[in-house]
Amino acid sequence: MKRLENVMENNNLALSFGPAIDFFVDWGFKIALLIFVVVFISSLITTYFNGALHTNALSVFGLTGYLIASAIYQGLNDHHRGY
């Protein structure tokens, strides 16, 4: 019974931090998405103006950054939900 009470207490602690964690996770993901969009658009613009060689690195960087950010977001989300 004592163990169950400890588990309940820990859950309450996690829940009290929940909104703050959600806030950081959500905003971190939105900022990563914004960076991805900016990098992607800028790579499209530079491709248009001075050929594709210069921008392949940029678009790969943007895509990789987005994938990493979404993986972190998903991991934090799952961890927060207790999977």
Biopython code that builds the backbone (N, CA, C, O; Angstrom):
import numpy as np
from Bio.PDB.StructureBuilder import StructureBuilder

atoms = [
    (1, "MET", "N", (0.832, -1.204, 0.000)),
    (1, "MET", "CA", (0.000, 0.000, 0.000)),
    (1, "MET", "C", (0.867, 1.255, 0.000)),
    (1, "MET", "O", (0.577, 2.238, -0.682)),
    (2, "LYS", "N", (1.941, 1.190, 0.786)),
    (2, "LYS", "CA", (2.855, 2.336, 0.842)),
    (2, "LYS", "C", (3.450, 2.599, -0.542)),
    (2, "LYS", "O", (3.586, 3.746, -0.969)),
    (3, "ARG", "N", (3.799, 1.518, -1.225)),
    (3, "ARG", "CA", (4.381, 1.642, -2.563)),
    (3, "ARG", "C", (3.397, 2.343, -3.509)),
    (3, "ARG", "O", (3.786, 3.198, -4.304)),
    (4, "LEU", "N", (2.132, 1.969, -3.409)),
    (4, "LEU", "CA", (1.100, 2.577, -4.243)),
    (4, "LEU", "C", (0.994, 4.074, -3.965)),
    (4, "LEU", "O", (0.835, 4.875, -4.887)),
    (5, "GLU", "N", (1.082, 4.447, -2.681)),
    (5, "GLU", "CA", (1.033, 5.872, -2.334)),
    (5, "GLU", "C", (2.212, 6.623, -2.934)),
    (5, "GLU", "O", (2.058, 7.746, -3.412)),
    (6, "ASN", "N", (3.397, 6.000, -2.910)),
    (6, "ASN", "CA", (4.580, 6.626, -3.503)),
    (6, "ASN", "C", (4.384, 6.847, -5.005)),
    (6, "ASN", "O", (4.717, 7.902, -5.546)),
    (7, "VAL", "N", (3.836, 5.825, -5.656)),
    (7, "VAL", "CA", (3.580, 5.942, -7.092)),
    (7, "VAL", "C", (2.607, 7.089, -7.360)),
    (7, "VAL", "O", (2.809, 7.877, -8.284)),
    (8, "MET", "N", (1.559, 7.181, -6.552)),
    (8, "MET", "CA", (0.575, 8.254, -6.730)),
    (8, "MET", "C", (1.224, 9.627, -6.534)),
    (8, "MET", "O", (0.955, 10.565, -7.285)),
    (9, "GLU", "N", (2.086, 9.731, -5.510)),
    (9, "GLU", "CA", (2.776, 10.994, -5.264)),
    (9, "GLU", "C", (3.646, 11.382, -6.452)),
    (9, "GLU", "O", (3.649, 12.535, -6.882)),
    (10, "ASN", "N", (4.387, 10.401, -6.980)),
    (10, "ASN", "CA", (5.245, 10.668, -8.137)),
    (10, "ASN", "C", (4.423, 11.116, -9.335)),
    (10, "ASN", "O", (4.826, 12.011, -10.077)),
    (11, "ASN", "N", (3.264, 10.485, -9.519)),
    (11, "ASN", "CA", (2.384, 10.882, -10.614)),
    (11, "ASN", "C", (1.918, 12.323, -10.452)),
    (11, "ASN", "O", (1.878, 13.083, -11.420)),
    (12, "ASN", "N", (1.567, 12.691, -9.231)),
    (12, "ASN", "CA", (1.135, 14.067, -8.987)),
    (12, "ASN", "C", (2.253, 15.055, -9.290)),
    (12, "ASN", "O", (2.015, 16.130, -9.841)),
    (13, "LEU", "N", (3.480, 14.677, -8.921)),
    (13, "LEU", "CA", (4.629, 15.537, -9.200)),
    (13, "LEU", "C", (4.797, 15.706, -10.715)),
    (13, "LEU", "O", (5.003, 16.812, -11.215)),
    (14, "ALA", "N", (4.705, 14.577, -11.430)),
    (14, "ALA", "CA", (4.848, 14.633, -12.886)),
    (14, "ALA", "C", (3.736, 15.484, -13.505)),
    (14, "ALA", "O", (3.977, 16.255, -14.434)),
    (15, "LEU", "N", (2.519, 15.333, -12.980)),
    (15, "LEU", "CA", (1.398, 16.101, -13.525)),
    (15, "LEU", "C", (1.555, 17.593, -13.257)),
    (15, "LEU", "O", (1.170, 18.422, -14.082)),
    (16, "SER", "N", (2.126, 17.934, -12.093)),
    (16, "SER", "CA", (2.277, 19.356, -11.783)),
    (16, "SER", "C", (3.306, 20.004, -12.705)),
    (16, "SER", "O", (3.222, 21.200, -12.987)),
    (17, "PHE", "N", (4.290, 19.209, -13.182)),
    (17, "PHE", "CA", (5.256, 19.751, -14.146)),
    (17, "PHE", "C", (4.761, 19.629, -15.578)),
    (17, "PHE", "O", (5.357, 20.199, -16.492)),
    (18, "GLY", "N", (3.675, 18.891, -15.781)),
    (18, "GLY", "CA", (3.182, 18.601, -17.123)),
    (18, "GLY", "C", (2.994, 19.807, -18.017)),
    (18, "GLY", "O", (3.533, 19.831, -19.124)),
    (19, "PRO", "N", (2.239, 20.820, -17.574)),
    (19, "PRO", "CA", (1.993, 21.979, -18.444)),
    (19, "PRO", "C", (3.276, 22.682, -18.865)),
    (19, "PRO", "O", (3.394, 23.124, -20.007)),
    (20, "ALA", "N", (4.248, 22.788, -17.941)),
    (20, "ALA", "CA", (5.511, 23.447, -18.280)),
    (20, "ALA", "C", (6.258, 22.640, -19.342)),
    (20, "ALA", "O", (6.800, 23.204, -20.293)),
    (21, "ILE", "N", (6.280, 21.319, -19.171)),
    (21, "ILE", "CA", (6.958, 20.458, -20.144)),
    (21, "ILE", "C", (6.260, 20.574, -21.501)),
    (21, "ILE", "O", (6.911, 20.706, -22.537)),
    (22, "ASP", "N", (4.933, 20.524, -21.475)),
    (22, "ASP", "CA", (4.174, 20.657, -22.724)),
    (22, "ASP", "C", (4.506, 21.965, -23.418)),
    (22, "ASP", "O", (4.690, 22.001, -24.634)),
    (23, "PHE", "N", (4.581, 23.044, -22.640)),
    (23, "PHE", "CA", (4.870, 24.355, -23.210)),
    (23, "PHE", "C", (6.213, 24.334, -23.928)),
    (23, "PHE", "O", (6.318, 24.780, -25.070)),
    (24, "PHE", "N", (7.252, 23.811, -23.250)),
    (24, "PHE", "CA", (8.581, 23.802, -23.868)),
    (24, "PHE", "C", (8.634, 22.875, -25.067)),
    (24, "PHE", "O", (9.255, 23.198, -26.079)),
    (25, "VAL", "N", (7.984, 21.723, -24.959)),
    (25, "VAL", "CA", (7.982, 20.770, -26.076)),
    (25, "VAL", "C", (7.281, 21.396, -27.286)),
    (25, "VAL", "O", (7.799, 21.361, -28.403)),
    (26, "ASP", "N", (6.098, 21.969, -27.048)),
    (26, "ASP", "CA", (5.347, 22.569, -28.151)),
    (26, "ASP", "C", (6.122, 23.694, -28.799)),
    (26, "ASP", "O", (6.224, 23.750, -30.024)),
    (27, "TRP", "N", (6.676, 24.603, -27.988)),
    (27, "TRP", "CA", (7.387, 25.746, -28.560)),
    (27, "TRP", "C", (8.691, 25.328, -29.199)),
    (27, "TRP", "O", (9.098, 25.901, -30.209)),
    (28, "GLY", "N", (9.360, 24.327, -28.619)),
    (28, "GLY", "CA", (10.585, 23.821, -29.244)),
    (28, "GLY", "C", (10.293, 23.278, -30.628)),
    (28, "GLY", "O", (11.052, 23.509, -31.570)),
    (29, "PHE", "N", (9.191, 22.556, -30.747)),
    (29, "PHE", "CA", (8.819, 21.994, -32.039)),
    (29, "PHE", "C", (8.446, 23.101, -33.025)),
    (29, "PHE", "O", (8.826, 23.049, -34.195)),
    (30, "LYS", "N", (7.698, 24.108, -32.548)),
    (30, "LYS", "CA", (7.303, 25.205, -33.435)),
    (30, "LYS", "C", (8.514, 25.991, -33.920)),
    (30, "LYS", "O", (8.574, 26.395, -35.081)),
    (31, "ILE", "N", (9.482, 26.210, -33.023)),
    (31, "ILE", "CA", (10.693, 26.944, -33.411)),
    (31, "ILE", "C", (11.492, 26.122, -34.421)),
    (31, "ILE", "O", (12.004, 26.669, -35.398)),
    (32, "ALA", "N", (11.602, 24.806, -34.190)),
    (32, "ALA", "CA", (12.311, 23.934, -35.131)),
    (32, "ALA", "C", (11.628, 23.958, -36.494)),
    (32, "ALA", "O", (12.293, 23.998, -37.530)),
    (33, "LEU", "N", (10.302, 23.933, -36.488)),
    (33, "LEU", "CA", (9.541, 23.978, -37.731)),
    (33, "LEU", "C", (9.781, 25.297, -38.456)),
    (33, "LEU", "O", (9.944, 25.326, -39.676)),
    (34, "LEU", "N", (9.801, 26.393, -37.691)),
    (34, "LEU", "CA", (10.049, 27.713, -38.271)),
    (34, "LEU", "C", (11.441, 27.770, -38.902)),
    (34, "LEU", "O", (11.601, 28.262, -40.019)),
    (35, "ILE", "N", (12.455, 27.262, -38.177)),
    (35, "ILE", "CA", (13.820, 27.248, -38.713)),
    (35, "ILE", "C", (13.857, 26.432, -39.997)),
    (35, "ILE", "O", (14.479, 26.836, -40.980)),
    (36, "PHE", "N", (13.187, 25.277, -39.985)),
    (36, "PHE", "CA", (13.150, 24.427, -41.176)),
    (36, "PHE", "C", (12.539, 25.166, -42.358)),
    (36, "PHE", "O", (13.073, 25.125, -43.466)),
    (37, "VAL", "N", (11.421, 25.842, -42.120)),
    (37, "VAL", "CA", (10.741, 26.568, -43.205)),
    (37, "VAL", "C", (11.624, 27.683, -43.738)),
    (37, "VAL", "O", (11.739, 27.862, -44.950)),
    (38, "VAL", "N", (12.253, 28.440, -42.829)),
    (38, "VAL", "CA", (13.123, 29.543, -43.250)),
    (38, "VAL", "C", (14.295, 29.018, -44.071)),
    (38, "VAL", "O", (14.619, 29.570, -45.123)),
    (39, "VAL", "N", (14.931, 27.949, -43.587)),
    (39, "VAL", "CA", (16.077, 27.372, -44.305)),
    (39, "VAL", "C", (15.632, 26.831, -45.657)),
    (39, "VAL", "O", (16.324, 27.007, -46.660)),
    (40, "PHE", "N", (14.491, 26.180, -45.683)),
    (40, "PHE", "CA", (13.990, 25.599, -46.923)),
    (40, "PHE", "C", (13.696, 26.689, -47.950)),
    (40, "PHE", "O", (14.091, 26.574, -49.110)),
    (41, "ILE", "N", (13.003, 27.746, -47.526)),
    (41, "ILE", "CA", (12.670, 28.840, -48.439)),
    (41, "ILE", "C", (13.938, 29.547, -48.916)),
    (41, "ILE", "O", (14.075, 29.868, -50.097)),
    (42, "SER", "N", (14.864, 29.785, -47.980)),
    (42, "SER", "CA", (16.100, 30.459, -48.389)),
    (42, "SER", "C", (16.891, 29.588, -49.359)),
    (42, "SER", "O", (17.544, 30.106, -50.266)),
    (43, "SER", "N", (16.838, 28.260, -49.173)),
    (43, "SER", "CA", (17.546, 27.390, -50.114)),
    (43, "SER", "C", (16.869, 27.413, -51.482)),
    (43, "SER", "O", (17.542, 27.348, -52.510)),
    (44, "LEU", "N", (15.526, 27.508, -51.496)),
    (44, "LEU", "CA", (14.833, 27.633, -52.777)),
    (44, "LEU", "C", (15.225, 28.932, -53.484)),
    (44, "LEU", "O", (15.457, 28.949, -54.693)),
    (45, "ILE", "N", (15.294, 30.017, -52.710)),
    (45, "ILE", "CA", (15.649, 31.316, -53.294)),
    (45, "ILE", "C", (17.062, 31.274, -53.857)),
    (45, "ILE", "O", (17.299, 31.725, -54.978)),
    (46, "THR", "N", (18.014, 30.727, -53.074)),
    (46, "THR", "CA", (19.395, 30.695, -53.566)),
    (46, "THR", "C", (19.523, 29.745, -54.750)),
    (46, "THR", "O", (20.335, 29.985, -55.643)),
    (47, "THR", "N", (18.744, 28.683, -54.775)),
    (47, "THR", "CA", (18.761, 27.793, -55.943)),
    (47, "THR", "C", (18.316, 28.568, -57.179)),
    (47, "THR", "O", (18.904, 28.454, -58.254)),
    (48, "TYR", "N", (17.275, 29.348, -56.998)),
    (48, "TYR", "CA", (16.740, 30.117, -58.116)),
    (48, "TYR", "C", (17.778, 31.106, -58.637)),
    (48, "TYR", "O", (17.906, 31.300, -59.846)),
    (49, "PHE", "N", (18.522, 31.735, -57.716)),
    (49, "PHE", "CA", (19.445, 32.788, -58.145)),
    (49, "PHE", "C", (20.802, 32.274, -58.605)),
    (49, "PHE", "O", (21.335, 32.780, -59.592)),
    (50, "ASN", "N", (21.384, 31.277, -57.917)),
    (50, "ASN", "CA", (22.754, 30.922, -58.328)),
    (50, "ASN", "C", (23.005, 29.422, -58.411)),
    (50, "ASN", "O", (24.061, 28.943, -57.997)),
    (51, "GLY", "N", (22.056, 28.694, -58.934)),
    (51, "GLY", "CA", (22.301, 27.291, -59.223)),
    (51, "GLY", "C", (22.168, 26.394, -58.005)),
    (51, "GLY", "O", (22.091, 26.872, -56.873)),
    (52, "ALA", "N", (22.142, 25.093, -58.245)),
    (52, "ALA", "CA", (21.763, 24.141, -57.211)),
    (52, "ALA", "C", (22.921, 23.739, -56.313)),
    (52, "ALA", "O", (22.683, 23.247, -55.209)),
    (53, "LEU", "N", (24.166, 23.927, -56.741)),
    (53, "LEU", "CA", (25.300, 23.380, -55.994)),
    (53, "LEU", "C", (25.362, 23.947, -54.582)),
    (53, "LEU", "O", (25.586, 23.216, -53.617)),
    (54, "HIS", "N", (25.160, 25.265, -54.471)),
    (54, "HIS", "CA", (25.305, 25.950, -53.192)),
    (54, "HIS", "C", (24.214, 25.525, -52.204)),
    (54, "HIS", "O", (24.443, 25.537, -50.995)),
    (55, "THR", "N", (23.044, 25.155, -52.698)),
    (55, "THR", "CA", (21.901, 24.997, -51.808)),
    (55, "THR", "C", (21.630, 23.571, -51.377)),
    (55, "THR", "O", (20.884, 23.354, -50.423)),
    (56, "ASN", "N", (22.216, 22.587, -52.056)),
    (56, "ASN", "CA", (21.928, 21.215, -51.639)),
    (56, "ASN", "C", (22.299, 21.007, -50.178)),
    (56, "ASN", "O", (21.576, 20.347, -49.432)),
    (57, "ALA", "N", (23.439, 21.579, -49.773)),
    (57, "ALA", "CA", (23.871, 21.455, -48.385)),
    (57, "ALA", "C", (22.843, 22.102, -47.460)),
    (57, "ALA", "O", (22.522, 21.553, -46.406)),
    (58, "LEU", "N", (22.325, 23.270, -47.854)),
    (58, "LEU", "CA", (21.353, 23.987, -47.019)),
    (58, "LEU", "C", (20.075, 23.178, -46.849)),
    (58, "LEU", "O", (19.576, 23.025, -45.734)),
    (59, "SER", "N", (19.548, 22.663, -47.949)),
    (59, "SER", "CA", (18.278, 21.949, -47.835)),
    (59, "SER", "C", (18.459, 20.645, -47.066)),
    (59, "SER", "O", (17.566, 20.237, -46.323)),
    (60, "VAL", "N", (19.611, 19.985, -47.236)),
    (60, "VAL", "CA", (19.878, 18.769, -46.460)),
    (60, "VAL", "C", (19.986, 19.117, -44.982)),
    (60, "VAL", "O", (19.468, 18.397, -44.128)),
    (61, "PHE", "N", (20.668, 20.235, -44.682)),
    (61, "PHE", "CA", (20.785, 20.686, -43.291)),
    (61, "PHE", "C", (19.407, 20.977, -42.711)),
    (61, "PHE", "O", (19.109, 20.583, -41.583)),
    (62, "GLY", "N", (18.573, 21.661, -43.475)),
    (62, "GLY", "CA", (17.234, 22.002, -43.003)),
    (62, "GLY", "C", (16.396, 20.765, -42.752)),
    (62, "GLY", "O", (15.716, 20.668, -41.731)),
    (63, "LEU", "N", (16.442, 19.820, -43.678)),
    (63, "LEU", "CA", (15.655, 18.603, -43.548)),
    (63, "LEU", "C", (16.139, 17.764, -42.364)),
    (63, "LEU", "O", (15.339, 17.229, -41.596)),
    (64, "THR", "N", (17.466, 17.660, -42.234)),
    (64, "THR", "CA", (18.028, 16.892, -41.115)),
    (64, "THR", "C", (17.625, 17.524, -39.790)),
    (64, "THR", "O", (17.226, 16.829, -38.856)),
    (65, "GLY", "N", (17.732, 18.854, -39.716)),
    (65, "GLY", "CA", (17.344, 19.561, -38.500)),
    (65, "GLY", "C", (15.885, 19.312, -38.153)),
    (65, "GLY", "O", (15.530, 19.104, -36.993)),
    (66, "TYR", "N", (15.059, 19.339, -39.174)),
    (66, "TYR", "CA", (13.626, 19.106, -38.953)),
    (66, "TYR", "C", (13.376, 17.685, -38.450)),
    (66, "TYR", "O", (12.587, 17.478, -37.528)),
    (67, "LEU", "N", (14.052, 16.706, -39.059)),
    (67, "LEU", "CA", (13.856, 15.315, -38.654)),
    (67, "LEU", "C", (14.323, 15.090, -37.220)),
    (67, "LEU", "O", (13.664, 14.401, -36.441)),
    (68, "ILE", "N", (15.475, 15.682, -36.882)),
    (68, "ILE", "CA", (15.985, 15.544, -35.512)),
    (68, "ILE", "C", (15.007, 16.180, -34.530)),
    (68, "ILE", "O", (14.676, 15.601, -33.496)),
    (69, "ALA", "N", (14.550, 17.390, -34.878)),
    (69, "ALA", "CA", (13.623, 18.098, -33.984)),
    (69, "ALA", "C", (12.332, 17.309, -33.802)),
    (69, "ALA", "O", (11.812, 17.217, -32.689)),
    (70, "SER", "N", (11.810, 16.738, -34.890)),
    (70, "SER", "CA", (10.553, 16.000, -34.758)),
    (70, "SER", "C", (10.767, 14.705, -33.965)),
    (70, "SER", "O", (9.876, 14.263, -33.240)),
    (71, "ALA", "N", (11.958, 14.100, -34.108)),
    (71, "ALA", "CA", (12.251, 12.896, -33.319)),
    (71, "ALA", "C", (12.328, 13.233, -31.833)),
    (71, "ALA", "O", (11.808, 12.496, -30.996)),
    (72, "ILE", "N", (12.983, 14.356, -31.508)),
    (72, "ILE", "CA", (13.080, 14.784, -30.108)),
    (72, "ILE", "C", (11.685, 15.087, -29.576)),
    (72, "ILE", "O", (11.331, 14.690, -28.465)),
    (73, "TYR", "N", (10.901, 15.792, -30.378)),
    (73, "TYR", "CA", (9.533, 16.143, -29.984)),
    (73, "TYR", "C", (8.718, 14.889, -29.687)),
    (73, "TYR", "O", (8.018, 14.811, -28.678)),
    (74, "GLN", "N", (8.821, 13.907, -30.587)),
    (74, "GLN", "CA", (8.065, 12.671, -30.420)),
    (74, "GLN", "C", (8.532, 11.930, -29.170)),
    (74, "GLN", "O", (7.720, 11.409, -28.405)),
    (75, "GLY", "N", (9.856, 11.891, -28.971)),
    (75, "GLY", "CA", (10.409, 11.214, -27.804)),
    (75, "GLY", "C", (9.943, 11.859, -26.513)),
    (75, "GLY", "O", (9.558, 11.164, -25.572)),
    (76, "LEU", "N", (9.974, 13.193, -26.461)),
    (76, "LEU", "CA", (9.525, 13.907, -25.262)),
    (76, "LEU", "C", (8.041, 13.675, -25.037)),
    (76, "LEU", "O", (7.602, 13.469, -23.905)),
    (77, "ASN", "N", (7.281, 13.707, -26.099)),
    (77, "ASN", "CA", (5.840, 13.479, -26.006)),
    (77, "ASN", "C", (5.546, 12.092, -25.440)),
    (77, "ASN", "O", (4.744, 11.940, -24.519)),
    (78, "ASP", "N", (6.207, 11.086, -26.005)),
    (78, "ASP", "CA", (5.982, 9.713, -25.546)),
    (78, "ASP", "C", (6.420, 9.556, -24.102)),
    (78, "ASP", "O", (5.728, 8.923, -23.304)),
    (79, "HIS", "N", (7.561, 10.129, -23.764)),
    (79, "HIS", "CA", (8.076, 10.026, -22.399)),
    (79, "HIS", "C", (7.099, 10.696, -21.430)),
    (79, "HIS", "O", (6.838, 10.185, -20.341)),
    (80, "HIS", "N", (6.578, 11.821, -21.834)),
    (80, "HIS", "CA", (5.662, 12.575, -20.991)),
    (80, "HIS", "C", (4.357, 11.806, -20.776)),
    (80, "HIS", "O", (3.754, 11.884, -19.706)),
    (81, "ARG", "N", (3.933, 11.075, -21.786)),
    (81, "ARG", "CA", (2.707, 10.294, -21.664)),
    (81, "ARG", "C", (2.948, 8.942, -20.999)),
    (81, "ARG", "O", (2.008, 8.210, -20.691)),
    (82, "GLY", "N", (4.227, 8.624, -20.783)),
    (82, "GLY", "CA", (4.560, 7.413, -20.028)),
    (82, "GLY", "C", (4.684, 6.151, -20.854)),
    (82, "GLY", "O", (4.463, 5.056, -20.335)),
    (83, "TYR", "N", (5.033, 6.274, -22.136)),
    (83, "TYR", "CA", (5.239, 5.068, -22.959)),
    (83, "TYR", "C", (6.645, 4.539, -22.778)),
    (83, "TYR", "O", (7.009, 3.532, -23.386)),
]
sb = StructureBuilder()
sb.init_structure("model")
sb.init_model(0)
sb.init_chain("A")
sb.init_seg("    ")
for serial, (resi, resn, name, xyz) in enumerate(atoms, 1):
    if name == "N":
        sb.init_residue(resn, " ", resi, " ")
    sb.init_atom(name, np.array(xyz, "f"), 0.0, 1.0, " ", f" {name:<3s}", serial, name[0])
structure = sb.get_structure()
